[in-house]
Amino acid sequence: MTRSTATRRRTIVVSAAAAALLVAAGCTSTASAGGSATPAEIATYAGTQTAFGQSFTYANGLVVEVKKPAAFAPSAYADGVEGSEGEPVRVRVNIINGTSGEFVPDTVGVVVVSGGEEAVQILDPGTGVDLTGPAQPLDRSGVVAFDLAFVVLDPQDVTLTLTPSLIGYDPLVFTTA
């Protein structure tokens, strides 16, 4: 799979999630209930920059931690490795839902930069590596851990930007420095 194919797949996943959120937002606006045409305001929770291995708690109680990148040996069936320059690494993402409602981990968006270049994401279901978190909603106090993998130019220089959802959260940036 080439870099453009991996980017295209990520774009499709993000586009589908955005479309679902826009449809949901349109269905819950006050205009659809016969009220004003002004959509309800959505709170945005501030992110931060931190080091891999450190957890961060958003103001609404969502806790996110990303473990330091580790060497990864993709299976022969992995997408995103062939033709990509660099070294495969895996990160473990841990999420605790401390919010007052459900959180769906498959809304997580991640971009990785290494050596000044955007990393290629690896899809390798045989080793438990997907493009985002699981689709099962987490109830309040629910916990989930999942692995993501990337081909990076320099495993000692990795910046991972994670956005828990397309709407309502500022990015959380994890660095090796």
KEMAR-249836 format. One line per field, with one value per atom (N, C-alpha, C, CB): residue in three letters; x, y, z. Coordinates in nm, 2 decimals, padded with zeros to 4 digits, m for minus. Glycine has a CB too. Layout:
// KEMAR-249836
residu	(ALA:...)
xx	(X:...)
yy	(Y:...)
zz	(Z:...)
//
This chain:
// KEMAR-249836
residu	(MET:MET:MET:MET:THR:THR:THR:THR:ARG:ARG:ARG:ARG:SER:SER:SER:SER:THR:THR:THR:THR:ALA:ALA:ALA:ALA:THR:THR:THR:THR:ARG:ARG:ARG:ARG:ARG:ARG:ARG:ARG:ARG:ARG:ARG:ARG:THR:THR:THR:THR:ILE:ILE:ILE:ILE:VAL:VAL:VAL:VAL:VAL:VAL:VAL:VAL:SER:SER:SER:SER:ALA:ALA:ALA:ALA:ALA:ALA:ALA:ALA:ALA:ALA:ALA:ALA:ALA:ALA:ALA:ALA:ALA:ALA:ALA:ALA:LEU:LEU:LEU:LEU:LEU:LEU:LEU:LEU:VAL:VAL:VAL:VAL:ALA:ALA:ALA:ALA:ALA:ALA:ALA:ALA:GLY:GLY:GLY:GLY:CYS:CYS:CYS:CYS:THR:THR:THR:THR:SER:SER:SER:SER:THR:THR:THR:THR:ALA:ALA:ALA:ALA:SER:SER:SER:SER:ALA:ALA:ALA:ALA:GLY:GLY:GLY:GLY:GLY:GLY:GLY:GLY:SER:SER:SER:SER:ALA:ALA:ALA:ALA:THR:THR:THR:THR:PRO:PRO:PRO:PRO:ALA:ALA:ALA:ALA:GLU:GLU:GLU:GLU:ILE:ILE:ILE:ILE:ALA:ALA:ALA:ALA:THR:THR:THR:THR:TYR:TYR:TYR:TYR:ALA:ALA:ALA:ALA:GLY:GLY:GLY:GLY:THR:THR:THR:THR:GLN:GLN:GLN:GLN:THR:THR:THR:THR:ALA:ALA:ALA:ALA:PHE:PHE:PHE:PHE:GLY:GLY:GLY:GLY:GLN:GLN:GLN:GLN:SER:SER:SER:SER:PHE:PHE:PHE:PHE:THR:THR:THR:THR:TYR:TYR:TYR:TYR:ALA:ALA:ALA:ALA:ASN:ASN:ASN:ASN:GLY:GLY:GLY:GLY:LEU:LEU:LEU:LEU:VAL:VAL:VAL:VAL:VAL:VAL:VAL:VAL:GLU:GLU:GLU:GLU:VAL:VAL:VAL:VAL:LYS:LYS:LYS:LYS:LYS:LYS:LYS:LYS:PRO:PRO:PRO:PRO:ALA:ALA:ALA:ALA:ALA:ALA:ALA:ALA:PHE:PHE:PHE:PHE:ALA:ALA:ALA:ALA:PRO:PRO:PRO:PRO:SER:SER:SER:SER:ALA:ALA:ALA:ALA:TYR:TYR:TYR:TYR:ALA:ALA:ALA:ALA:ASP:ASP:ASP:ASP:GLY:GLY:GLY:GLY:VAL:VAL:VAL:VAL:GLU:GLU:GLU:GLU:GLY:GLY:GLY:GLY:SER:SER:SER:SER:GLU:GLU:GLU:GLU:GLY:GLY:GLY:GLY:GLU:GLU:GLU:GLU:PRO:PRO:PRO:PRO:VAL:VAL:VAL:VAL:ARG:ARG:ARG:ARG:VAL:VAL:VAL:VAL:ARG:ARG:ARG:ARG:VAL:VAL:VAL:VAL:ASN:ASN:ASN:ASN:ILE:ILE:ILE:ILE:ILE:ILE:ILE:ILE:ASN:ASN:ASN:ASN:GLY:GLY:GLY:GLY:THR:THR:THR:THR:SER:SER:SER:SER:GLY:GLY:GLY:GLY:GLU:GLU:GLU:GLU:PHE:PHE:PHE:PHE:VAL:VAL:VAL:VAL:PRO:PRO:PRO:PRO:ASP:ASP:ASP:ASP:THR:THR:THR:THR:VAL:VAL:VAL:VAL:GLY:GLY:GLY:GLY:VAL:VAL:VAL:VAL:VAL:VAL:VAL:VAL:VAL:VAL:VAL:VAL:VAL:VAL:VAL:VAL:SER:SER:SER:SER:GLY:GLY:GLY:GLY:GLY:GLY:GLY:GLY:GLU:GLU:GLU:GLU:GLU:GLU:GLU:GLU:ALA:ALA:ALA:ALA:VAL:VAL:VAL:VAL:GLN:GLN:GLN:GLN:ILE:ILE:ILE:ILE:LEU:LEU:LEU:LEU:ASP:ASP:ASP:ASP:PRO:PRO:PRO:PRO:GLY:GLY:GLY:GLY:THR:THR:THR:THR:GLY:GLY:GLY:GLY:VAL:VAL:VAL:VAL:ASP:ASP:ASP:ASP:LEU:LEU:LEU:LEU:THR:THR:THR:THR:GLY:GLY:GLY:GLY:PRO:PRO:PRO:PRO:ALA:ALA:ALA:ALA:GLN:GLN:GLN:GLN:PRO:PRO:PRO:PRO:LEU:LEU:LEU:LEU:ASP:ASP:ASP:ASP:ARG:ARG:ARG:ARG:SER:SER:SER:SER:GLY:GLY:GLY:GLY:VAL:VAL:VAL:VAL:VAL:VAL:VAL:VAL:ALA:ALA:ALA:ALA:PHE:PHE:PHE:PHE:ASP:ASP:ASP:ASP:LEU:LEU:LEU:LEU:ALA:ALA:ALA:ALA:PHE:PHE:PHE:PHE:VAL:VAL:VAL:VAL:VAL:VAL:VAL:VAL:LEU:LEU:LEU:LEU:ASP:ASP:ASP:ASP:PRO:PRO:PRO:PRO:GLN:GLN:GLN:GLN:ASP:ASP:ASP:ASP:VAL:VAL:VAL:VAL:THR:THR:THR:THR:LEU:LEU:LEU:LEU:THR:THR:THR:THR:LEU:LEU:LEU:LEU:THR:THR:THR:THR:PRO:PRO:PRO:PRO:SER:SER:SER:SER:LEU:LEU:LEU:LEU:ILE:ILE:ILE:ILE:GLY:GLY:GLY:GLY:TYR:TYR:TYR:TYR:ASP:ASP:ASP:ASP:PRO:PRO:PRO:PRO:LEU:LEU:LEU:LEU:VAL:VAL:VAL:VAL:PHE:PHE:PHE:PHE:THR:THR:THR:THR:THR:THR:THR:THR:ALA:ALA:ALA:ALA)
xx	(00.08:00.00:00.09:m00.10:00.06:00.14:00.09:00.13:00.17:00.14:00.00:00.25:m00.02:m00.15:m00.27:m00.14:m00.25:m00.36:m00.39:m00.32:m00.28:m00.31:m00.37:m00.17:m00.33:m00.39:m00.53:m00.31:m00.56:m00.69:m00.78:m00.70:m00.74:m00.81:m00.85:m00.74:m00.74:m00.76:m00.86:m00.63:m00.86:m00.95:m01.09:m00.91:m01.11:m01.24:m01.30:m01.24:m01.22:m01.26:m01.30:m01.15:m01.22:m01.25:m01.37:m01.13:m01.38:m01.50:m01.63:m01.48:m01.62:m01.75:m01.78:m01.72:m01.69:m01.72:m01.77:m01.59:m01.71:m01.76:m01.90:m01.67:m01.93:m02.07:m02.17:m02.07:m02.13:m02.22:m02.25:m02.16:m02.14:m02.15:m02.24:m02.02:m02.22:m02.30:m02.45:m02.25:m02.47:m02.61:m02.67:m02.62:m02.60:m02.65:m02.67:m02.55:m02.58:m02.59:m02.71:m02.46:m02.74:m02.85:m02.98:m02.84:m02.98:m03.11:m03.14:m03.10:m03.04:m03.06:m03.06:m02.95:m03.06:m03.06:m03.20:m03.02:m03.21:m03.34:m03.43:m03.32:m03.37:m03.45:m03.53:m03.36:m03.48:m03.55:m03.66:m03.46:m03.66:m03.76:m03.86:m03.70:m03.85:m03.95:m03.90:m04.08:m03.78:m03.72:m03.65:m03.63:m03.56:m03.48:m03.39:m03.40:m03.34:m03.25:m03.11:m03.26:m03.08:m02.95:m02.91:m02.93:m02.81:m02.77:m02.73:m02.66:m02.75:m02.70:m02.55:m02.75:m02.50:m02.35:m02.29:m02.31:m02.18:m02.11:m01.98:m02.07:m01.97:m01.85:m01.73:m01.87:m01.62:m01.49:m01.39:m01.43:m01.34:m01.25:m01.11:m01.27:m01.03:m00.89:m00.80:m00.84:m00.71:m00.61:m00.48:m00.59:m00.37:m00.24:m00.13:m00.23:m00.01:00.11:00.17:00.21:00.20:00.27:00.36:00.16:00.42:00.51:00.44:00.63:00.49:00.43:00.44:00.51:00.34:00.34:00.27:00.47:00.24:00.17:00.02:00.23:m00.07:m00.21:m00.25:m00.29:m00.36:m00.42:m00.57:m00.39:m00.63:m00.77:m00.83:m00.80:m00.92:m01.00:m01.10:m01.08:m01.14:m01.23:m01.36:m01.26:m01.40:m01.53:m01.50:m01.59:m01.37:m01.34:m01.28:m01.46:m01.28:m01.22:m01.07:m01.25:m01.01:m00.87:m00.81:m00.85:m00.70:m00.63:m00.48:m00.65:m00.42:m00.28:m00.23:m00.25:m00.11:m00.05:00.09:m00.05:00.11:00.24:00.35:00.23:00.47:00.59:00.59:00.72:00.62:00.63:00.74:00.67:00.70:00.78:00.80:00.73:00.91:00.93:00.81:01.06:00.78:00.66:00.70:00.54:00.67:00.69:00.55:00.76:00.52:00.39:00.38:00.37:00.26:00.24:00.26:00.10:00.27:00.28:00.16:00.30:00.05:m00.08:m00.10:m00.19:m00.01:m00.03:m00.03:00.08:m00.12:m00.13:m00.05:m00.27:00.02:00.09:00.23:00.03:00.29:00.43:00.51:00.45:00.45:00.52:00.54:00.45:00.67:00.70:00.72:00.59:00.70:00.72:00.86:00.61:00.92:01.05:01.04:01.13:01.12:01.13:01.11:01.02:01.08:01.07:00.93:01.17:00.87:00.73:00.74:00.67:00.65:00.64:00.49:00.69:00.47:00.33:00.32:00.30:00.20:00.17:00.04:00.15:00.03:m00.09:m00.16:m00.05:m00.29:m00.38:m00.47:m00.46:m00.47:m00.56:m00.66:m00.48:m00.78:m00.89:m00.98:m00.97:m01.00:m01.10:m01.21:m01.03:m01.33:m01.45:m01.49:m01.56:m01.44:m01.49:m01.59:m01.37:m01.65:m01.75:m01.89:m01.76:m01.99:m02.12:m02.20:m02.20:m02.15:m02.22:m02.13:m02.28:m02.18:m02.10:m01.99:m02.19:m01.88:m01.78:m01.75:m01.64:m01.74:m01.72:m01.57:m01.82:m01.48:m01.34:m01.31:m01.27:m01.40:m01.37:m01.38:m01.46:m01.41:m01.41:m01.27:m01.51:m01.17:m01.04:m00.97:m00.96:m00.91:m00.83:m00.68:m00.88:m00.59:m00.45:m00.37:m00.40:m00.27:m00.17:m00.04:m00.20:00.06:00.19:00.29:00.23:00.39:00.50:00.63:00.49:00.72:00.85:00.95:00.85:01.06:01.17:01.12:01.23:01.01:00.96:00.86:01.07:00.83:00.74:00.62:00.81:00.50:00.39:00.41:00.26:00.39:00.41:00.29:00.42:00.32:00.22:00.16:00.28:00.03:m00.04:m00.05:m00.18:m00.03:m00.04:m00.17:00.08:m00.23:m00.35:m00.31:m00.47:m00.32:m00.28:m00.37:m00.13:m00.49:m00.59:m00.54:m00.71:m00.45:m00.40:m00.32:m00.32:m00.26:m00.18:m00.26:m00.05:m00.39:m00.47:m00.45:m00.44:m00.39:m00.37:m00.47:m00.22:m00.54:m00.65:m00.61:m00.79:m00.70:m00.68:m00.73:m00.75:m00.82:m00.87:m00.92:m00.99:m00.99:m01.03:m01.15:m01.07:m01.19:m01.31:m01.44:m01.32:m01.54:m01.67:m01.76:m01.73:m01.73:m01.82:m01.82:m01.79:m01.93:m01.94:m01.89:m02.08:m01.82:m01.78:m01.88:m01.63:m01.94:m02.02:m01.94:m02.11:m02.00:m01.93:m01.84:m02.03:m01.72:m01.61:m01.56:m01.67:m01.60:m01.55:m01.41:m01.64:m01.33:m01.19:m01.17:m01.10:m01.08:m01.04:m00.89:m01.13:m00.83:m00.69:m00.68:m00.59:m00.62:m00.60:m00.47:m00.72:m00.42:m00.29:m00.31:m00.21:m00.22:m00.21:m00.07:m00.26:m00.04:00.10:00.12:00.13:00.25:00.29:00.43:00.29:00.46:00.60:00.66:00.61:00.76:00.82:00.96:00.81:01.01:01.14:01.24:01.16:01.21:01.30:01.22:01.37:01.23:01.16:01.19:01.19:01.30:01.34:01.28:01.49:01.22:01.16:01.02:01.24:00.92:00.78:00.69:00.75:00.60:00.50:00.37:00.52:00.28:00.15:00.04:00.13:m00.04:m00.15:m00.28:m00.16:m00.35:m00.47:m00.59:m00.45:m00.69:m00.82:m00.92:m00.86:m00.98:m01.07:m01.20:m01.11:m01.24:m01.36:m01.35:m01.49:m01.42:m01.41:m01.47:m01.48:m01.56:m01.63:m01.62:m01.78:m01.58:m01.58:m01.45:m01.67:m01.34:m01.21:m01.10:m01.18:m01.02:m00.90:m00.80:m00.84:m00.70:m00.60:m00.51:m00.51:m00.47:m00.38:m00.25:m00.43:m00.13:m00.01:00.09:00.05:00.13:00.23:00.36:00.18:00.47:00.60:00.71:00.65:00.81:00.92:01.02:00.99:01.01:01.11:01.07:01.12)
yy	(m00.12:00.00:00.12:00.00:00.22:00.34:00.44:00.40:00.55:00.65:00.71:00.76:00.73:00.79:00.70:00.83:00.57:00.48:00.49:00.34:00.49:00.50:00.63:00.48:00.74:00.87:00.87:00.98:00.81:00.80:00.73:00.74:00.61:00.53:00.61:00.40:00.69:00.77:00.88:00.83:00.94:01.04:00.99:01.10:00.87:00.81:00.79:00.68:00.73:00.71:00.84:00.63:00.94:01.07:01.13:01.16:01.12:01.18:01.12:01.17:00.98:00.91:00.95:00.76:00.96:01.00:01.15:00.99:01.24:01.37:01.38:01.46:01.30:01.30:01.26:01.22:01.15:01.10:01.20:00.97:01.27:01.38:01.49:01.43:01.53:01.64:01.61:01.68:01.48:01.44:01.44:01.30:01.39:01.39:01.53:01.31:01.62:01.76:01.82:01.84:01.79:01.85:01.80:01.82:01.68:01.62:01.67:01.47:01.72:01.77:01.92:01.71:01.99:02.13:02.18:02.20:02.30:02.35:02.38:02.48:02.40:02.43:02.30:02.47:02.18:02.06:02.03:01.94:02.10:02.08:02.19:02.07:02.28:02.39:02.51:02.35:02.51:02.63:02.72:02.59:02.79:02.89:02.81:02.99:02.88:02.82:02.82:02.89:02.87:02.88:02.74:02.99:02.67:02.54:02.56:02.48:02.46:02.46:02.46:02.33:02.54:02.55:02.42:02.66:02.38:02.26:02.30:02.17:02.25:02.28:02.22:02.23:02.29:02.24:02.23:02.33:02.11:02.09:02.10:01.95:02.18:02.22:02.09:02.33:02.08:01.98:02.04:01.92:01.96:02.01:01.94:01.99:01.96:01.89:01.82:01.98:01.69:01.62:01.51:01.55:01.44:01.33:01.20:01.32:01.11:00.98:00.92:00.89:00.84:00.77:00.85:00.74:00.98:01.07:01.07:01.21:01.06:01.07:01.22:00.98:01.24:01.38:01.36:01.46:01.45:01.44:01.57:01.43:01.55:01.67:01.72:01.63:01.84:01.90:01.83:02.05:01.75:01.67:01.53:01.65:01.50:01.38:01.27:01.32:01.29:01.19:01.18:01.22:01.06:01.05:00.97:00.97:01.03:00.97:00.96:01.06:00.84:00.82:00.74:00.74:00.78:00.71:00.67:00.80:00.54:00.48:00.52:00.33:00.52:00.55:00.45:00.55:00.50:00.41:00.30:00.49:00.18:00.07:00.00:m00.04:m00.07:m00.14:m00.23:m00.22:m00.25:m00.33:m00.42:m00.24:m00.54:m00.64:m00.67:m00.77:m00.59:m00.62:m00.76:m00.51:m00.81:m00.94:m00.92:m00.99:m01.03:m01.03:m00.97:m01.17:m00.96:m00.90:m00.76:m00.99:m00.69:m00.55:m00.46:m00.51:m00.36:m00.25:m00.13:m00.22:m00.06:00.06:00.05:00.11:m00.07:m00.10:m00.10:m00.23:m00.17:m00.19:m00.06:m00.29:m00.03:00.09:00.21:00.12:00.20:00.31:00.31:00.30:00.42:00.44:00.46:00.55:00.39:00.41:00.28:00.51:00.30:00.18:00.18:00.19:00.06:00.04:00.05:m00.10:00.13:00.14:00.12:00.27:00.08:00.06:00.15:m00.09:00.21:00.28:00.22:00.43:00.22:00.17:00.30:00.07:00.30:00.41:00.36:00.47:00.43:00.39:00.51:00.37:00.47:00.58:00.53:00.60:00.62:00.60:00.70:00.61:00.66:00.75:00.80:00.68:00.91:00.98:01.09:01.04:01.08:01.18:01.14:01.20:01.22:01.19:01.10:01.31:01.08:01.00:00.90:01.09:00.84:00.74:00.81:00.66:00.74:00.78:00.66:00.82:00.70:00.59:00.61:00.60:00.51:00.52:00.53:00.41:00.48:00.49:00.63:00.39:00.73:00.87:00.93:00.95:00.85:00.90:00.92:00.80:01.04:01.07:01.09:01.19:01.03:01.04:01.08:00.91:01.17:01.20:01.19:01.34:01.13:01.11:01.18:00.96:01.25:01.32:01.27:01.47:01.23:01.18:01.23:01.03:01.29:01.34:01.44:01.22:01.52:01.62:01.58:01.70:01.45:01.39:01.32:01.29:01.33:01.26:01.11:01.31:01.04:00.89:00.82:00.84:00.71:00.62:00.53:00.54:00.53:00.45:00.30:00.50:00.21:00.07:00.01:m00.01:m00.07:m00.15:m00.29:m00.12:m00.36:m00.50:m00.57:m00.50:m00.60:m00.67:m00.80:m00.69:m00.87:m01.00:m00.98:m01.06:m00.86:m00.83:m00.74:m00.77:m00.71:m00.63:m00.48:m00.66:m00.44:m00.30:m00.26:m00.28:m00.15:m00.10:00.05:m00.11:00.12:00.26:00.36:00.30:00.31:00.39:00.29:00.48:00.35:00.26:00.18:00.35:00.09:00.01:00.09:m00.10:00.03:00.09:00.08:00.04:m00.01:m00.03:00.10:m00.15:00.15:00.27:00.23:00.33:00.33:00.31:00.38:00.36:00.31:00.37:00.45:00.26:00.53:00.61:00.51:00.68:00.55:00.47:00.35:00.42:00.34:00.24:00.26:00.22:00.15:00.16:00.08:00.11:00.14:00.06:00.09:00.10:m00.01:00.00:m00.06:m00.07:00.01:m00.04:00.01:00.01:m00.07:m00.04:00.03:m00.17:00.12:00.18:00.17:00.34:00.16:00.15:00.24:00.00:00.28:00.37:00.34:00.52:00.38:00.37:00.51:00.32:00.52:00.65:00.66:00.68:00.78:00.80:00.79:00.94:00.84:00.84:00.80:00.97:00.68:00.64:00.73:00.50:00.80:00.88:01.02:00.90:01.05:01.18:01.16:01.27:01.14:01.11:01.21:00.97:01.27:01.36:01.30:01.51:01.26:01.21:01.31:01.07:01.35:01.44:01.36:01.56:01.35:01.28:01.37:01.17:01.35:01.42:01.32:01.51:01.32:01.22:01.21:01.24:01.32:01.33:01.45:01.33:01.45:01.56:01.69:01.52:01.67:01.79:01.78:01.79:01.89:01.90:01.89:01.81:01.85:01.83:01.90:01.68:01.97:02.02:01.91:02.15:01.91:01.80:01.79:01.82:01.67:01.63:01.59:01.52:01.65:01.62:01.55:01.75:01.43:01.35:01.36:01.21:01.38:01.39:01.30:01.53:01.27:01.19:01.28:01.11:01.41:01.50:01.53:01.62)
zz	(00.00:00.00:00.00:00.12:m00.08:m00.09:00.02:m00.23:00.03:00.13:00.09:00.13:m00.04:m00.08:m00.05:m00.23:m00.06:m00.02:00.12:m00.07:00.21:00.35:00.39:00.43:00.33:00.35:00.30:00.28:00.19:00.13:00.23:m00.01:00.28:00.38:00.50:00.42:00.56:00.67:00.64:00.73:00.53:00.49:00.48:00.35:00.43:00.42:00.56:00.34:00.65:00.78:00.85:00.87:00.84:00.90:00.84:00.89:00.71:00.64:00.68:00.49:00.69:00.74:00.88:00.73:00.97:01.10:01.11:01.19:01.03:01.02:00.97:00.93:00.87:00.81:00.92:00.69:00.99:01.09:01.20:01.16:01.24:01.34:01.30:01.39:01.17:01.11:01.11:00.98:01.07:01.06:01.20:01.00:01.30:01.43:01.49:01.53:01.46:01.50:01.44:01.47:01.31:01.25:01.30:01.10:01.34:01.40:01.54:01.40:01.61:01.74:01.76:01.84:01.65:01.66:01.70:01.52:01.75:01.79:01.67:01.88:01.56:01.44:01.40:01.32:01.42:01.38:01.48:01.37:01.60:01.70:01.69:01.84:01.59:01.58:01.65:01.63:01.70:01.77:01.68:01.89:01.73:01.65:01.55:01.73:01.45:01.35:01.40:01.22:01.52:01.57:01.63:01.67:01.58:01.64:01.79:01.56:01.86:02.00:02.01:02.08:02.10:02.12:02.17:02.21:02.12:02.16:02.24:02.04:02.36:02.44:02.37:02.58:02.38:02.33:02.45:02.22:02.47:02.59:02.54:02.65:02.61:02.58:02.59:02.66:02.49:02.50:02.55:02.36:02.53:02.58:02.50:02.73:02.54:02.49:02.61:02.41:02.60:02.70:02.64:02.79:02.73:02.68:02.67:02.78:02.59:02.58:02.72:02.48:02.76:02.89:02.99:02.93:02.97:03.06:03.03:03.06:03.12:03.10:03.10:03.19:03.03:03.04:03.06:02.90:03.14:03.17:03.11:03.32:03.02:02.96:03.07:02.83:03.06:03.16:03.18:03.12:03.09:03.10:03.16:02.97:03.19:03.26:03.17:03.32:03.04:02.95:02.97:02.80:03.00:03.03:02.91:03.16:02.86:02.75:02.78:02.62:02.75:02.77:02.64:02.90:02.59:02.48:02.53:02.35:02.52:02.56:02.46:02.58:02.50:02.41:02.29:02.49:02.17:02.06:02.08:01.93:02.04:02.05:01.92:02.16:01.90:01.77:01.75:01.77:01.62:01.58:01.46:01.55:01.47:01.35:01.29:01.40:01.18:01.11:01.05:01.01:01.04:00.97:00.82:01.01:00.75:00.61:00.54:00.55:00.61:00.55:00.59:00.60:00.65:00.70:00.58:00.79:00.59:00.48:00.54:00.45:00.45:00.49:00.51:00.61:00.50:00.52:00.39:00.60:00.29:00.17:00.10:00.08:00.06:m00.01:00.08:m00.11:00.21:00.30:00.36:00.41:00.36:00.42:00.57:00.36:00.65:00.79:00.87:00.83:01.00:01.09:01.14:01.20:01.14:01.20:01.36:01.16:01.41:01.56:01.59:01.61:01.72:01.77:01.90:01.80:01.91:02.03:02.09:02.01:02.22:02.30:02.35:02.42:02.31:02.35:02.46:02.23:02.57:02.69:02.71:02.82:02.72:02.74:02.85:02.61:02.95:03.05:03.04:03.20:03.03:03.01:03.14:02.93:03.18:03.30:03.28:03.37:03.15:03.12:03.18:02.96:03.16:03.21:03.11:03.25:02.99:02.89:02.83:02.79:02.72:02.64:02.57:02.55:02.54:02.45:02.36:02.53:02.23:02.13:02.08:02.01:02.11:02.07:01.92:02.13:01.84:01.70:01.64:01.62:01.72:01.68:01.70:01.75:01.75:01.78:01.64:01.87:01.63:01.51:01.55:01.43:01.47:01.51:01.39:01.57:01.41:01.30:01.37:01.24:01.30:01.36:01.26:01.38:01.32:01.24:01.30:01.24:01.21:01.26:01.16:01.27:01.21:01.12:01.02:01.04:01.06:00.98:00.88:00.91:00.87:00.77:00.84:00.68:00.78:00.83:00.81:00.76:00.92:00.92:00.84:01.06:00.79:00.72:00.83:00.61:00.84:00.94:00.88:00.97:00.97:00.94:00.98:01.00:00.90:00.93:00.93:00.82:01.04:01.06:01.16:01.10:01.11:01.20:01.26:01.13:01.19:01.24:01.37:01.14:01.39:01.51:01.61:01.48:01.58:01.66:01.64:01.81:01.53:01.50:01.39:01.44:01.43:01.34:01.32:01.40:01.25:01.22:01.32:01.09:01.41:01.52:01.63:01.48:01.73:01.84:01.81:01.96:01.90:01.87:01.86:01.98:01.79:01.77:01.89:01.64:01.98:02.09:02.19:02.17:02.22:02.31:02.45:02.32:02.51:02.65:02.74:02.68:02.83:02.93:03.03:03.01:03.11:03.21:03.29:03.31:03.31:03.38:03.30:03.51:03.18:03.09:03.06:02.97:03.03:03.00:02.87:03.12:02.79:02.66:02.64:02.54:02.58:02.54:02.40:02.63:02.31:02.17:02.11:02.08:02.01:01.95:01.81:01.94:01.78:01.65:01.61:01.65:01.48:01.43:01.32:01.40:01.30:01.20:01.15:01.25:01.03:00.98:01.00:00.83:01.08:01.11:01.06:01.26:01.03:00.98:01.10:00.91:01.22:01.33:01.46:01.34:01.51:01.63:01.75:01.66:01.75:01.86:01.85:01.87:01.73:01.71:01.66:01.60:01.75:01.71:01.78:01.75:01.71:01.76:01.72:01.72:01.82:01.79:01.83:01.86:01.74:01.77:01.77:01.67:01.88:01.90:01.93:02.01:01.85:01.88:01.91:01.75:02.03:02.07:01.99:02.22:01.93:01.85:01.76:01.94:01.65:01.55:01.61:01.42:01.70:01.76:01.91:01.72:01.97:02.12:02.19:02.17:02.12:02.18:02.10:02.20:02.17:02.11:02.11:02.18:02.02:02.01:02.13:01.89:02.15:02.26:02.19:02.36:02.22:02.15:02.24:02.09:02.19:02.27:02.19:02.29:02.27:02.21:02.28:02.21:02.20:02.26:02.33:02.15:02.31:02.37:02.52:02.29)
//
